[in-house]
Amino acid sequence: MLKNAQIWWHGHPARERHTAAIAVSGSHTAKMAVPRFGCGWALGWCLMALATLSGPVATAETPSTAPTEAEKAAKVVVLNPTGTPSSEQKSAAPDSTVNLADLIRDALDHNPSIKAAGRNVLAGRARIPQAKTLPDPTLSVGWAGNITPFSVQTGDPSSYRGLNVTQELPYPGKLKLKGQIADREAEALRWDLESTRRDVAWQVKSAFFEYAYYHKAIEIVSKDQDLLGRMAKIADAQYRVGKGSQQDVLRAQVEQSRLLQRMTVLEQQEKTVAARLNGLLNRAPETPLGNPEPVKQSLFPYTLDELYQLARDNDPGVKREQRMIERSQLAVNLARRDYKPDFTVGYMYQQRPLLPDMQGVTVGINLPVFYKTKQREAAIEASEELIGARNSLEDRQNSVNFEVKQQYLMAKASESLLQLYSRAVVPQSSLALDSSISGYQVGKADFLTMLSNFQTILEYEIDYYQELSNFETALARLEVLVGRDLTP
């Protein structure tokens, strides 16, 4: 009969197989790789191993029907770095799930900054017909004679009542240029709107990935709190039977307090990100969001040169600066045409007593006699604005190229770290924890080693999801820069 047997189960989705270990008081420990088909299968394999080991470790001592503290603590323990909640966690989680596509759609429909940018576009388009339209005509009425309004002196032939209508006619081509300038300004505003839409979508994605990271980190810490609690019970049981030290128990308690502190910080950060998401969606900060949908690593097949080219062709900021260059060139043409005089035509009608009514037409032009301080300076101003617009385009292209390179390097670094974590670091750390737990139960490893391995796997599990969030955030930022979607 087995005197003191303990069963441990440990696994990770990045590994194709899990490890089951059976520790027996003495020197016999059985360990085997078990396919990942659920805890029932694992327990079946472990019971088979127990039957195999029961012969060599059987003793003549009278078996105790009451399990020891270590046996109570040595329950099935699951380490799942993907953060998939257990059945207890699932039952406690809200039923609602936050979908990223729905969040982006809601933000594009309700975000105030997008609405403001859209109104600016409508306002800019409304300025185009205004710029192309002639100035309003001027109507004036008057009389000469008595002080009474419209009263004439019947005996004076110079007395009259009359009206005058005048219309200003800009030099040919000026109104057309003004309309084209207004059109380019409206186009620039349209690209501002597109940039705002993409920026808001990126902010939603960034906040969502951060929200999903904190949610997953909370799940991992909560799960590892249970594991640490069982480890603490084992340490306490070992201490009670004289196989461990009180220092091990105290270390376990300190680590439990540290996890509580970390959980508090993560919950506060999760609520902060949720409030930011609600703000982007124009909702109240306290609006519940629910659980985020699982974040899967996106494919990233683009090269750096391809991203540079896409940014040059599609970046909304570059498009805006190009429209502003066109606008400034048209402004230069208009400033040069302002050297030409504008015309004024008028119609005059006079009603005179005792004499026939009189009609007349007037034609006038403005004389640009102050062109040195007016028209010439206006042309210089427009030319400088054109040079400034070209410099702004060059600066925007340089900024876009830098940020494309920056986000590309961040995405590639996170992609490499994700592969490292999933294929090497986490599985290796998981095996190290398995080994230290088994060794501690049979007295071949100290508690500090087991605790250190526990801390290591906890950090790497959380770091995995931190890098996943960083990777997806970098791709989302690249989408803003290149002006197109890079992920499905």
C-alpha positions as CSV (number, residue, x, y, z in Angstrom):
1,M,0.0,0.0,0.0
2,L,1.1,3.5,-0.7
3,K,1.9,5.5,2.4
4,N,2.1,9.0,1.0
5,A,1.4,9.5,-2.7
6,Q,0.8,12.8,-4.4
7,I,-0.3,13.5,-7.9
8,W,0.7,16.6,-9.8
9,W,-0.4,17.7,-13.3
10,H,1.2,20.5,-15.2
11,G,0.8,21.6,-18.8
12,H,0.9,24.4,-21.4
13,P,-0.9,24.8,-24.7
14,A,2.4,25.5,-26.4
15,R,3.5,22.0,-25.5
16,E,1.9,19.0,-27.3
17,R,2.0,16.9,-24.1
18,H,1.5,17.5,-20.5
19,T,3.4,15.9,-17.6
20,A,2.0,13.9,-14.8
21,A,4.1,13.2,-11.8
22,I,3.5,10.9,-8.8
23,A,5.6,11.6,-5.7
24,V,5.8,9.0,-3.0
25,S,7.3,9.5,0.4
26,G,10.7,7.9,-0.1
27,S,12.8,7.9,-3.2
28,H,10.3,6.7,-5.8
29,T,8.9,9.2,-8.2
30,A,7.1,8.3,-11.4
31,K,6.7,10.8,-14.2
32,M,5.2,10.4,-17.6
33,A,4.1,12.4,-20.6
34,V,0.4,12.3,-21.1
35,P,-1.5,13.5,-24.2
36,R,-3.6,16.6,-23.7
37,F,-7.0,15.1,-23.5
38,G,-8.3,16.5,-20.2
39,C,-7.8,15.8,-16.6
40,G,-9.8,12.5,-16.7
41,W,-7.3,10.9,-19.0
42,A,-4.4,12.2,-16.9
43,L,-5.8,10.8,-13.7
44,G,-6.3,7.4,-15.4
45,W,-2.7,7.3,-16.5
46,C,-1.6,8.4,-13.0
47,L,-3.7,5.6,-11.4
48,M,-2.0,3.1,-13.6
49,A,1.3,4.4,-12.5
50,L,0.2,4.1,-8.9
51,A,-0.6,0.5,-9.4
52,T,2.8,-0.1,-10.9
53,L,4.6,1.6,-8.1
54,S,2.5,0.1,-5.3
55,G,4.7,-3.1,-5.1
56,P,8.2,-1.6,-4.6
57,V,7.1,1.0,-2.1
58,A,4.7,-1.1,-0.1
59,T,5.5,-1.2,3.7
60,A,4.3,-3.3,6.6
61,E,3.0,-0.3,8.4
62,T,-0.7,-0.1,9.1
63,P,-2.3,2.3,6.5
64,S,-3.9,5.4,7.7
65,T,-7.4,6.0,6.4
66,A,-7.2,9.8,7.0
67,P,-5.1,11.6,4.3
68,T,-2.2,13.8,5.4
69,E,-2.1,17.5,4.9
70,A,0.3,17.1,2.0
71,E,-2.1,14.6,0.3
72,K,-4.9,17.0,0.7
73,A,-2.8,19.8,-0.9
74,A,-1.5,17.6,-3.7
75,K,-4.5,17.9,-5.9
76,V,-4.5,18.2,-9.7
77,V,-2.7,21.5,-10.6
78,V,-3.1,23.0,-14.1
79,L,-0.8,25.6,-15.4
80,N,-2.2,27.0,-18.7
81,P,-0.2,30.0,-20.0
82,T,-2.9,30.7,-22.5
83,G,-5.0,31.9,-19.6
84,T,-8.0,29.8,-20.5
85,P,-10.2,30.0,-17.4
86,S,-11.2,26.9,-15.4
87,S,-14.8,25.9,-15.0
88,E,-15.0,27.9,-11.8
89,Q,-13.6,31.0,-13.6
90,K,-15.9,30.5,-16.6
91,S,-19.0,30.4,-14.4
92,A,-18.0,33.6,-12.6
93,A,-17.2,35.5,-15.8
94,P,-19.9,37.6,-17.5
95,D,-21.7,36.1,-20.5
96,S,-21.1,39.2,-22.7
97,T,-18.0,39.2,-24.9
98,V,-16.4,42.3,-26.3
99,N,-15.8,42.1,-30.1
100,L,-13.1,44.3,-31.6
101,A,-14.9,44.8,-34.9
102,D,-18.1,45.9,-33.1
103,L,-16.1,48.4,-31.0
104,I,-14.4,49.9,-34.0
105,R,-17.8,50.2,-35.8
106,D,-19.3,51.9,-32.8
107,A,-16.4,54.3,-32.4
108,L,-16.5,55.3,-36.1
109,D,-20.3,56.0,-35.7
110,H,-20.2,57.8,-32.4
111,N,-16.8,59.2,-31.7
112,P,-17.1,63.1,-31.2
113,S,-13.7,63.8,-32.9
114,I,-14.8,62.0,-36.1
115,K,-18.1,63.9,-36.1
116,A,-16.3,67.2,-35.7
117,A,-13.9,66.3,-38.5
118,G,-16.9,65.3,-40.7
119,R,-18.5,68.7,-40.0
120,N,-15.3,70.5,-41.0
121,V,-15.4,68.7,-44.3
122,L,-19.0,69.8,-44.9
123,A,-18.1,73.3,-44.0
124,G,-15.1,73.3,-46.3
125,R,-17.3,72.1,-49.2
126,A,-19.8,74.8,-48.5
127,R,-17.1,77.4,-49.0
128,I,-16.4,76.3,-52.6
129,P,-19.5,77.9,-54.2
130,Q,-19.1,81.0,-52.1
131,A,-15.5,81.5,-53.4
132,K,-16.6,81.2,-57.0
133,T,-19.5,83.6,-56.7
134,L,-19.5,87.2,-57.7
135,P,-19.6,89.8,-55.0
136,D,-23.1,91.1,-54.1
137,P,-24.3,94.1,-56.2
138,T,-24.8,97.4,-54.4
139,L,-28.1,99.3,-54.6
140,S,-28.2,102.9,-53.5
141,V,-31.1,105.4,-53.6
142,G,-31.2,109.2,-53.0
143,W,-32.7,112.5,-53.8
144,A,-31.7,116.2,-54.1
145,G,-34.2,118.9,-53.1
146,N,-36.1,119.3,-49.9
147,I,-35.0,117.7,-46.6
148,T,-38.1,115.6,-46.6
149,P,-37.2,112.1,-47.9
150,F,-37.7,111.8,-51.7
151,S,-39.1,115.3,-51.9
152,V,-38.0,117.4,-54.9
153,Q,-38.2,121.1,-55.6
154,T,-40.7,121.5,-58.5
155,G,-39.2,124.7,-59.7
156,D,-35.6,123.6,-59.7
157,P,-34.6,121.4,-62.7
158,S,-31.5,120.1,-60.9
159,S,-33.7,118.5,-58.2
160,Y,-34.2,114.7,-58.6
161,R,-35.0,111.3,-57.1
162,G,-32.8,108.4,-58.2
163,L,-31.3,105.0,-57.7
164,N,-28.0,103.4,-58.5
165,V,-27.0,99.7,-58.9
166,T,-23.3,98.7,-59.1
167,Q,-21.6,95.3,-59.6
168,E,-18.0,94.5,-59.0
169,L,-16.5,92.2,-61.6
170,P,-13.1,90.6,-60.6
171,Y,-10.5,90.2,-63.4
172,P,-11.2,87.1,-65.4
173,G,-9.8,84.0,-63.8
174,K,-9.7,85.2,-60.2
175,L,-13.0,83.6,-59.2
176,K,-12.0,80.3,-60.7
177,L,-8.7,80.3,-58.8
178,K,-10.5,81.2,-55.6
179,G,-12.9,78.2,-56.2
180,Q,-10.0,75.9,-56.8
181,I,-8.2,77.0,-53.7
182,A,-11.4,76.4,-51.6
183,D,-11.7,72.9,-53.3
184,R,-8.1,72.0,-52.3
185,E,-8.7,73.1,-48.8
186,A,-11.9,71.0,-48.6
187,E,-9.8,68.0,-49.9
188,A,-7.3,68.6,-47.2
189,L,-10.1,68.5,-44.7
190,R,-11.3,65.3,-46.2
191,W,-8.0,63.7,-45.6
192,D,-8.0,65.1,-42.1
193,L,-11.2,63.2,-41.6
194,E,-9.7,60.0,-42.9
195,S,-6.7,60.4,-40.7
196,T,-9.0,61.0,-37.7
197,R,-11.0,57.9,-38.5
198,R,-7.9,55.8,-38.7
199,D,-6.4,57.3,-35.6
200,V,-9.6,56.6,-33.6
201,A,-9.6,53.0,-35.0
202,W,-6.0,52.6,-33.9
203,Q,-6.8,54.0,-30.4
204,V,-9.7,51.6,-30.1
205,K,-7.5,48.6,-31.2
206,S,-4.7,49.7,-28.9
207,A,-7.0,50.1,-25.9
208,F,-8.7,46.8,-26.7
209,F,-5.4,44.8,-26.9
210,E,-4.3,46.4,-23.7
211,Y,-7.7,45.6,-22.1
212,A,-7.4,42.0,-23.3
213,Y,-3.8,41.8,-21.9
214,Y,-4.9,43.0,-18.4
215,H,-7.9,40.6,-18.5
216,K,-5.6,37.7,-19.3
217,A,-3.0,38.7,-16.8
218,I,-5.7,38.8,-14.1
219,E,-6.8,35.3,-15.1
220,I,-3.2,34.0,-14.9
221,V,-2.5,35.6,-11.5
222,S,-5.8,34.3,-10.2
223,K,-5.0,30.8,-11.4
224,D,-1.5,31.0,-9.9
225,Q,-2.9,32.2,-6.6
226,D,-4.6,28.8,-6.4
227,L,-1.4,27.0,-7.3
228,L,0.6,29.0,-4.8
229,G,-2.0,28.3,-2.1
230,R,-1.5,24.6,-2.7
231,M,2.2,25.0,-2.6
232,A,1.9,26.8,0.7
233,K,-0.1,23.9,2.1
234,I,2.5,21.5,1.0
235,A,5.2,23.6,2.7
236,D,3.1,23.7,5.8
237,A,2.6,20.0,5.7
238,Q,6.3,19.4,5.2
239,Y,7.0,21.7,8.1
240,R,4.6,19.9,10.4
241,V,6.2,16.5,9.8
242,G,9.7,17.9,10.2
243,K,10.7,17.8,6.5
244,G,10.5,21.5,5.9
245,S,11.4,24.8,7.6
246,Q,9.2,27.6,8.9
247,Q,11.0,29.9,6.6
248,D,9.4,28.0,3.6
249,V,6.0,28.7,5.0
250,L,6.7,32.4,5.5
251,R,8.1,32.7,2.0
252,A,4.9,31.2,0.6
253,Q,2.9,33.7,2.6
254,V,5.0,36.6,1.4
255,E,4.5,35.5,-2.2
256,Q,0.8,35.2,-1.7
257,S,0.8,38.8,-0.5
258,R,2.8,39.9,-3.5
259,L,0.3,38.2,-5.8
260,L,-2.5,40.1,-4.1
261,Q,-0.7,43.4,-4.6
262,R,-0.2,42.5,-8.3
263,M,-3.8,41.6,-8.7
264,T,-4.9,44.9,-7.3
265,V,-2.7,46.8,-9.7
266,L,-3.9,44.8,-12.7
267,E,-7.6,45.3,-11.8
268,Q,-7.0,49.1,-11.5
269,Q,-5.3,49.2,-14.9
270,E,-8.0,47.1,-16.5
271,K,-10.7,49.5,-15.3
272,T,-8.7,52.5,-16.5
273,V,-8.3,51.0,-20.0
274,A,-12.0,50.1,-20.0
275,A,-12.9,53.8,-19.2
276,R,-10.6,54.9,-22.1
277,L,-12.4,52.5,-24.5
278,N,-15.8,53.9,-23.3
279,G,-14.6,57.4,-23.9
280,L,-13.6,56.5,-27.5
281,L,-17.0,55.1,-28.0
282,N,-18.7,58.2,-26.5
283,R,-20.0,56.2,-23.6
284,A,-20.1,56.8,-19.8
285,P,-16.8,55.7,-18.2
286,E,-18.6,53.2,-16.0
287,T,-20.3,51.4,-18.9
288,P,-19.5,47.6,-18.5
289,L,-17.6,46.0,-21.4
290,G,-17.6,42.3,-20.6
291,N,-14.8,39.9,-21.4
292,P,-12.7,40.6,-24.5
293,E,-12.7,38.1,-27.3
294,P,-9.5,36.0,-27.5
295,V,-6.7,37.8,-29.3
296,K,-4.9,35.7,-31.9
297,Q,-1.6,36.6,-33.4
298,S,-2.1,38.1,-36.9
299,L,0.0,37.3,-39.9
300,F,2.6,39.9,-40.9
301,P,4.0,39.1,-44.3
302,Y,5.1,42.6,-45.3
303,T,8.6,43.8,-45.8
304,L,9.9,47.2,-44.8
305,D,10.2,48.4,-48.3
306,E,6.6,47.4,-49.1
307,L,5.5,49.4,-46.0
308,Y,7.5,52.4,-47.1
309,Q,5.8,52.3,-50.5
310,L,2.3,51.9,-49.1
311,A,2.9,54.8,-46.8
312,R,4.1,57.1,-49.6
313,D,1.0,56.1,-51.7
314,N,-1.7,56.0,-49.0
315,D,-0.8,57.9,-45.8
316,P,-3.6,60.3,-45.1
317,G,-1.1,62.9,-43.7
318,V,0.9,62.8,-46.9
319,K,-2.2,63.1,-49.0
320,R,-3.3,66.2,-47.0
321,E,0.1,67.8,-47.4
322,Q,-0.1,67.2,-51.2
323,R,-3.4,69.0,-51.3
324,M,-2.0,71.9,-49.4
325,I,0.9,72.2,-51.9
326,E,-1.7,72.4,-54.7
327,R,-3.6,74.9,-52.7
328,S,-0.5,77.1,-52.1
329,Q,0.4,76.9,-55.8
330,L,-3.0,78.2,-56.8
331,A,-2.7,80.9,-54.2
332,V,0.5,82.0,-55.8
333,N,-1.3,82.2,-59.2
334,L,-4.0,84.2,-57.6
335,A,-1.6,86.6,-56.0
336,R,0.0,87.3,-59.3
337,R,-3.3,87.8,-61.0
338,D,-4.2,90.4,-58.3
339,Y,-1.9,92.8,-60.1
340,K,-4.7,93.0,-62.7
341,P,-7.4,95.5,-62.0
342,D,-11.0,94.6,-61.1
343,F,-14.0,96.2,-62.8
344,T,-17.1,97.9,-61.5
345,V,-20.2,98.5,-63.7
346,G,-23.3,100.5,-62.6
347,Y,-26.7,101.6,-63.7
348,M,-28.2,104.9,-62.7
349,Y,-31.8,106.2,-62.9
350,Q,-32.9,109.7,-62.0
351,Q,-36.4,111.2,-61.9
352,R,-36.6,115.0,-62.3
353,P,-39.6,117.3,-62.0
354,L,-40.7,119.1,-65.2
355,L,-37.9,117.2,-67.1
356,P,-37.6,113.8,-68.7
357,D,-36.3,110.9,-66.6
358,M,-32.5,110.3,-66.9
359,Q,-30.7,107.0,-67.2
360,G,-27.0,106.2,-67.2
361,V,-24.3,103.6,-67.1
362,T,-21.0,103.7,-65.3
363,V,-17.8,101.6,-65.7
364,G,-14.8,101.8,-63.3
365,I,-11.6,99.9,-62.5
366,N,-9.5,99.9,-59.4
367,L,-6.0,101.2,-59.8
368,P,-3.3,99.1,-58.0
369,V,-1.1,102.0,-57.3
370,F,0.0,100.6,-54.0
371,Y,1.2,97.3,-55.5
372,K,4.6,97.6,-53.9
373,T,3.2,97.2,-50.4
374,K,0.1,95.2,-51.2
375,Q,0.0,93.0,-54.3
376,R,3.8,92.4,-54.4
377,E,3.9,91.5,-50.7
378,A,0.8,89.2,-51.2
379,A,2.7,87.4,-53.9
380,I,5.7,87.0,-51.6
381,E,3.5,85.7,-48.9
382,A,1.9,83.1,-51.2
383,S,5.3,82.0,-52.5
384,E,6.6,81.5,-49.0
385,E,3.5,79.5,-48.0
386,L,4.2,77.3,-51.1
387,I,7.7,76.6,-50.0
388,G,6.5,75.9,-46.4
389,A,3.9,73.5,-47.7
390,R,6.6,71.6,-49.7
391,N,8.7,71.4,-46.5
392,S,5.8,70.2,-44.6
393,L,5.3,67.4,-47.1
394,E,8.9,66.4,-46.8
395,D,8.8,66.5,-43.0
396,R,5.6,64.3,-43.0
397,Q,7.3,61.8,-45.3
398,N,10.3,61.6,-43.0
399,S,8.1,61.3,-40.0
400,V,6.1,58.5,-41.6
401,N,9.2,56.6,-42.7
402,F,10.6,56.8,-39.2
403,E,7.5,55.7,-37.5
404,V,7.0,52.9,-40.1
405,K,10.5,51.7,-39.3
406,Q,9.9,52.0,-35.6
407,Q,6.6,50.1,-35.6
408,Y,8.0,47.5,-38.0
409,L,10.9,46.8,-35.7
410,M,8.6,46.7,-32.7
411,A,6.3,44.2,-34.5
412,K,9.2,42.0,-35.6
413,A,10.8,42.0,-32.1
414,S,7.4,41.1,-30.5
415,E,6.9,38.4,-33.1
416,S,10.3,36.9,-32.3
417,L,9.7,37.0,-28.6
418,L,6.3,35.4,-29.0
419,Q,7.9,32.5,-30.8
420,L,10.6,32.3,-28.1
421,Y,8.1,32.3,-25.3
422,S,5.7,29.7,-26.8
423,R,8.4,27.3,-28.2
424,A,11.1,27.5,-25.6
425,V,10.9,29.7,-22.6
426,V,7.5,28.8,-21.3
427,P,7.7,25.1,-21.9
428,Q,11.2,25.0,-20.3
429,S,10.1,27.0,-17.3
430,S,7.0,24.7,-17.0
431,L,9.3,21.7,-17.0
432,A,11.5,23.3,-14.4
433,L,8.6,24.0,-12.1
434,D,7.4,20.4,-12.6
435,S,10.7,19.0,-11.6
436,S,11.1,21.3,-8.6
437,I,7.7,20.5,-7.3
438,S,8.3,16.8,-7.5
439,G,11.8,17.2,-6.0
440,Y,10.5,19.3,-3.1
441,Q,7.9,16.7,-2.2
442,V,10.5,13.9,-2.0
443,G,13.2,16.1,-0.3
444,K,15.5,16.5,-3.3
445,A,14.8,20.2,-3.9
446,D,14.4,23.1,-1.6
447,F,11.3,25.4,-1.4
448,L,13.3,28.4,-2.6
449,T,14.0,26.7,-5.9
450,M,10.4,25.7,-6.3
451,L,9.2,29.2,-5.5
452,S,11.7,30.7,-7.9
453,N,10.5,28.5,-10.7
454,F,6.9,29.4,-9.9
455,Q,7.8,33.1,-10.2
456,T,9.6,32.5,-13.4
457,I,6.7,30.8,-15.2
458,L,4.3,33.4,-13.9
459,E,6.3,36.2,-15.3
460,Y,6.8,34.5,-18.7
461,E,3.2,33.7,-19.0
462,I,2.2,37.3,-18.4
463,D,5.1,38.5,-20.7
464,Y,3.8,36.4,-23.5
465,Y,0.5,38.2,-23.5
466,Q,2.2,41.6,-23.1
467,E,4.2,40.9,-26.3
468,L,1.1,39.7,-28.0
469,S,-0.6,43.1,-27.2
470,N,2.5,45.0,-28.3
471,F,2.6,43.1,-31.6
472,E,-1.0,43.7,-32.5
473,T,-0.8,47.4,-31.4
474,A,2.2,47.9,-33.6
475,L,0.3,46.4,-36.6
476,A,-2.6,48.7,-35.8
477,R,-0.4,51.7,-35.8
478,L,1.2,50.7,-39.1
479,E,-2.3,50.6,-40.6
480,V,-2.7,54.3,-39.8
481,L,0.6,55.1,-41.4
482,V,0.1,53.1,-44.6
483,G,-3.5,54.0,-45.0
484,R,-4.9,50.5,-45.4
485,D,-5.7,47.4,-43.3
486,L,-2.9,45.0,-42.8
487,T,-4.8,42.4,-40.8
488,P,-8.1,40.6,-41.6
